[in-house]
Amino acid sequence: MATEHAFAPYVRALGKGKRGSRSLTQAEARDAMAMILQQQVEPEQLGAFLMLLRLKEETPQELAGFVEAVRAHHHYSPALVSGIQVDLDWSTYAGKKRHLPWFLLAALTLAGQGIKVFMHGAKGHTKGRIYSEDVLTAIGVPIAQNWQQCQTQLQQHNFSFMSLQQLSPALDHIIGLRAIFGLRSPVHTLTRLLNPLAAKHTIDGVFHPAYGPLHQHTAMLLQHPRSLTIRGDGGEAEIRPDADCHLQWVDEQQASDEEWQRTLAKRDTLEQNLDPLRLVRLWRAEHQDQYGEAAVISTLAACLVLLDQAKGQVEAQTLAQNWWQNRNKQLM
């Protein structure tokens, strides 16, 4: 009789029928993800595991365990990132399809004010979307290929972007399986919560309302000091200025929800030109874009509250407007 594979109990726990199946504990999830990262899992097991989780929907405990395993993996163990200081961790994995990623200008505005921003994301996993890495490259912002480059960029410019391909090749491979499964997997969620440099402040975005509380509770299990989850445009951490926006906060293990009011009265329904150079022209004040500028300022305002630079939407909008108007327009 064949010996049972060591990963089989985790698949069985998730797939043992309506009455026998259950969610994984945080420790089990950590062990299961460690095996996946160490390539100790058969392809058939990985597919079954990811899709059973997708069908069941992941729990905060499972996500926290997955994140803990990824953080311990050799690609960015604490020894590799020791000494890299960052104020804000910004995850960007959804991509945009209707609007440009205006939030990139909000992040660069923060960097211009001395706030160290580390951004990470993946690209190319969903057809018809544009991704932050490609847009940053198009507007001349270099991508960090390793932690040494990341540290140098943060020291010199207060901003660094690293692709998931460098951050964790194993997770990047799994995200790429979407084309095979036809569905997203829990990896699309856990990457948003990685916070690899242990920033005090984290920001991420969701599209489906149910994922907001999931991110919030997972951030608490991971003991993120201050986090913000935005039900943002296209699933990115970007506030739509033409719609009321739901924000979910964690502040030292205290969770709260808030509704931010729209700043544009009219809903934007125009067909958008997704040329990344529009970001450059707006940054340089060479072209006006009411929606884009409002998205930058509103997103920047939410970041200022997260960073404890302002209290509430009204005060934050005023400060964000001031920071935006005083940006260094020659940087691009």
C-alpha positions in Angstrom: 0.0 0.0 0.0 1.3 3.4 -0.9 2.3 5.8 1.9 0.1 8.8 2.2 1.7 12.0 1.0 2.5 14.5 3.8 0.3 17.2 2.2 -2.7 14.9 1.8 -4.2 15.8 5.2 -4.5 19.4 4.3 -6.4 18.6 1.1 -8.6 16.2 3.0 -9.4 18.7 5.7 -10.8 21.1 3.0 -12.4 18.5 0.8 -14.0 15.9 3.0 -17.6 16.6 2.0 -20.2 19.0 3.5 -20.1 17.5 6.9 -16.5 16.4 7.2 -14.6 19.3 5.6 -13.3 22.2 7.7 -11.1 25.2 7.5 -7.4 25.0 8.4 -6.0 26.4 11.6 -3.5 29.1 11.4 -0.7 26.7 12.2 -1.9 24.2 9.6 -2.2 26.9 6.9 1.4 28.0 7.7 2.7 24.5 7.4 0.7 23.8 4.2 2.1 27.0 2.5 5.6 26.2 3.7 5.4 22.9 1.8 4.1 24.6 -1.3 6.9 27.2 -1.2 9.5 24.4 -0.7 8.0 22.5 -3.7 7.1 19.5 -1.6 3.6 19.3 -3.1 2.5 17.5 -6.3 0.8 19.7 -9.0 -2.5 17.8 -8.6 -2.4 18.5 -4.9 -1.7 22.2 -5.4 -4.6 22.6 -7.8 -7.0 20.8 -5.6 -5.9 22.7 -2.5 -6.2 26.1 -4.2 -9.6 25.4 -5.7 -11.1 23.9 -2.6 -10.0 27.1 -0.7 -11.5 29.2 -3.5 -14.8 27.3 -3.2 -14.9 27.4 0.6 -13.5 31.0 0.8 -10.4 31.5 2.9 -10.6 32.5 6.6 -8.5 35.1 8.3 -6.7 32.4 10.2 -5.8 30.6 6.9 -4.6 33.8 5.3 -2.5 34.8 8.4 -0.9 31.3 8.3 -0.1 31.6 4.6 1.5 35.1 5.1 3.6 33.8 8.0 4.9 31.0 5.9 5.8 33.3 3.0 7.6 35.8 5.3 9.7 32.9 6.6 10.7 31.8 3.1 14.3 32.4 2.0 13.4 34.8 -0.7 12.9 37.5 1.9 13.7 36.2 5.3 14.2 38.8 8.0 18.0 38.6 7.5 17.6 39.8 3.8 15.4 42.8 4.6 17.1 43.8 7.9 17.8 47.5 8.0 15.5 48.6 5.2 13.2 51.2 6.7 9.8 52.0 5.2 6.8 54.0 6.4 4.1 52.6 4.2 3.5 49.2 2.6 1.3 49.6 -0.5 0.1 46.4 -2.3 -1.1 46.6 -5.9 -2.3 43.4 -7.5 -5.6 44.0 -9.1 -4.7 46.1 -12.1 -6.9 48.7 -13.7 -9.2 48.5 -16.7 -11.5 51.6 -16.7 -9.1 54.2 -15.3 -5.4 54.8 -15.1 -3.7 53.9 -11.7 -3.9 57.5 -10.4 -2.9 56.2 -7.0 0.7 56.0 -8.2 0.8 59.8 -8.2 -0.5 59.8 -4.6 2.3 57.4 -3.6 4.9 59.6 -5.4 3.5 62.7 -3.7 4.0 61.0 -0.3 7.6 60.1 -1.3 8.2 63.7 -2.2 7.3 64.7 1.4 9.8 62.3 2.9 7.4 59.3 3.5 9.2 56.1 2.5 6.8 54.0 0.4 7.4 50.4 -0.6 5.0 49.1 -3.2 4.7 45.6 -4.5 2.5 43.9 -7.1 2.1 41.4 -9.9 1.4 41.9 -13.6 -0.2 40.2 -16.5 -2.5 37.8 -14.7 -5.8 39.2 -16.0 -6.4 40.1 -19.7 -7.6 43.6 -20.4 -6.0 45.2 -17.3 -3.0 47.5 -16.9 -0.6 46.9 -14.0 1.4 49.2 -11.8 4.8 47.7 -12.8 4.2 48.4 -16.5 2.9 51.9 -15.8 5.8 52.8 -13.6 8.2 51.6 -16.2 6.5 53.6 -18.9 6.7 56.8 -16.9 10.4 56.2 -16.0 10.3 55.0 -12.5 12.8 52.1 -12.1 11.7 48.7 -10.7 13.8 47.1 -7.9 15.3 43.8 -9.0 16.6 42.9 -5.5 16.6 44.1 -1.9 19.8 46.1 -2.4 18.3 48.1 -5.2 15.1 48.5 -3.1 17.1 50.0 -0.2 19.0 52.4 -2.5 15.8 53.6 -4.1 14.2 54.2 -0.7 17.2 56.1 0.5 17.5 58.2 -2.6 13.8 58.7 -3.6 11.7 57.5 -0.7 9.9 55.1 -3.1 10.5 51.6 -4.4 8.5 49.1 -6.3 9.3 45.4 -6.4 7.5 42.8 -8.6 6.2 39.7 -7.0 8.4 37.9 -9.5 11.4 39.1 -7.5 9.6 39.1 -4.1 8.4 35.5 -4.3 8.8 33.6 -7.6 6.7 30.8 -6.2 3.7 33.0 -5.5 4.1 34.7 -8.8 3.9 31.3 -10.5 0.7 30.5 -8.6 -0.9 33.8 -9.5 -0.1 33.0 -13.1 -2.2 29.8 -12.8 -5.3 31.9 -13.1 -5.2 31.4 -16.8 -5.4 27.6 -16.2 -8.0 27.6 -13.4 -10.1 30.4 -14.9 -10.4 31.6 -11.3 -8.4 33.7 -8.8 -6.9 31.8 -5.9 -6.2 32.7 -2.3 -2.8 33.9 -3.3 -4.4 37.0 -4.9 -5.6 37.9 -1.4 -2.5 36.9 0.7 -0.1 38.9 -1.5 -2.0 42.1 -0.5 -1.3 41.4 3.1 2.4 40.4 3.0 3.9 43.6 4.3 7.4 42.1 3.8 9.3 45.1 5.3 7.2 45.2 8.4 6.0 48.8 7.8 3.9 50.3 10.6 1.3 51.4 8.0 -0.2 49.2 5.3 -2.7 50.0 2.5 -4.5 47.6 0.2 -7.5 47.4 -2.0 -10.5 45.1 -2.6 -13.3 45.0 -5.1 -15.8 42.6 -3.6 -17.3 43.9 -0.3 -16.9 40.6 1.5 -13.1 40.8 1.3 -12.8 44.0 3.2 -13.6 42.4 6.7 -11.4 39.5 5.7 -8.4 41.8 5.1 -9.2 43.7 8.3 -9.3 40.6 10.5 -6.2 39.1 8.9 -4.3 42.3 9.5 -5.2 42.1 13.2 -4.1 38.5 13.4 -0.8 39.5 11.8 -0.6 42.4 14.3 -0.2 45.1 11.6 -0.2 48.3 13.8 -2.2 50.5 11.4 -3.8 49.3 8.2 -6.4 50.6 5.7 -8.4 48.5 3.2 -10.2 50.5 0.5 -13.0 49.2 -1.6 -11.3 51.0 -4.4 -11.5 51.4 -8.2 -11.0 48.1 -9.9 -9.9 46.5 -6.6 -6.9 48.8 -6.2 -6.2 51.0 -3.2 -7.6 54.1 -5.0 -10.6 56.1 -3.9 -13.1 56.8 -6.6 -13.8 60.5 -6.3 -17.2 60.2 -8.1 -18.6 57.7 -5.6 -18.9 57.3 -1.9 -16.1 55.0 -0.7 -16.0 52.4 2.1 -12.9 52.3 4.2 -11.9 49.7 6.8 -9.3 50.6 9.4 -7.2 48.8 11.9 -5.5 50.9 14.6 -3.5 48.9 17.2 -5.9 46.0 17.1 -9.0 48.2 17.0 -11.1 47.7 13.9 -13.5 50.4 12.5 -15.4 51.2 9.3 -16.0 54.6 7.7 -17.7 56.0 4.6 -15.9 58.8 2.8 -18.1 61.1 0.7 -17.5 61.6 -3.0 -15.7 64.8 -4.1 -17.1 64.9 -7.6 -20.8 65.2 -8.0 -21.0 63.7 -11.5 -20.3 60.0 -12.2 -17.5 59.4 -14.7 -18.8 57.3 -17.5 -16.6 58.4 -20.3 -14.4 55.9 -22.3 -10.9 56.4 -20.9 -7.6 56.6 -22.7 -5.3 54.4 -20.7 -2.0 56.0 -21.9 0.4 56.0 -18.9 1.9 59.3 -20.1 -1.3 61.0 -19.0 0.0 60.6 -15.5 3.2 62.4 -16.4 1.3 65.2 -18.0 -0.9 65.6 -15.0 2.1 65.5 -12.6 3.9 68.2 -14.7 0.7 70.3 -14.8 0.8 70.1 -18.6 -2.7 68.8 -18.9 -5.8 69.1 -16.7 -7.7 66.0 -15.7 -10.5 66.6 -13.2 -11.1 62.9 -12.4 -7.5 62.0 -12.2 -6.5 64.9 -10.0 -9.5 64.2 -7.7 -8.6 60.5 -7.5 -5.0 61.4 -6.5 -6.0 63.9 -3.9 -8.7 61.7 -2.3 -6.4 58.7 -2.2 -3.6 60.9 -0.8 -6.0 62.2 1.9 -6.8 58.6 3.0 -3.1 57.9 3.3 -2.6 61.0 5.4 -5.2 59.8 7.9 -3.5 56.3 7.9 -0.2 58.0 8.6 -1.7 60.1 11.4 -0.9 63.3 9.5 -4.5 64.4 9.6 -7.8 63.6 11.4 -10.8 62.9 9.2 -11.7 63.4 5.6 -12.1 67.2 5.6 -8.8 68.0 7.2 -7.0 65.3 5.2 -8.4 66.6 1.9 -7.1 70.1 2.7 -3.6 68.8 3.5 -3.6 66.5 0.5 -4.5 69.4 -1.8 -1.6 71.4 -0.3 0.9 68.5 -0.7 -0.3 67.9 -4.3 0.0 71.6 -5.3 3.5 71.8 -3.8 4.9 68.6 -5.5 8.1 68.8 -7.4 6.8 68.8 -11.0 10.3 68.3 -12.4 10.7 64.8 -11.0 9.3 63.1 -14.1 
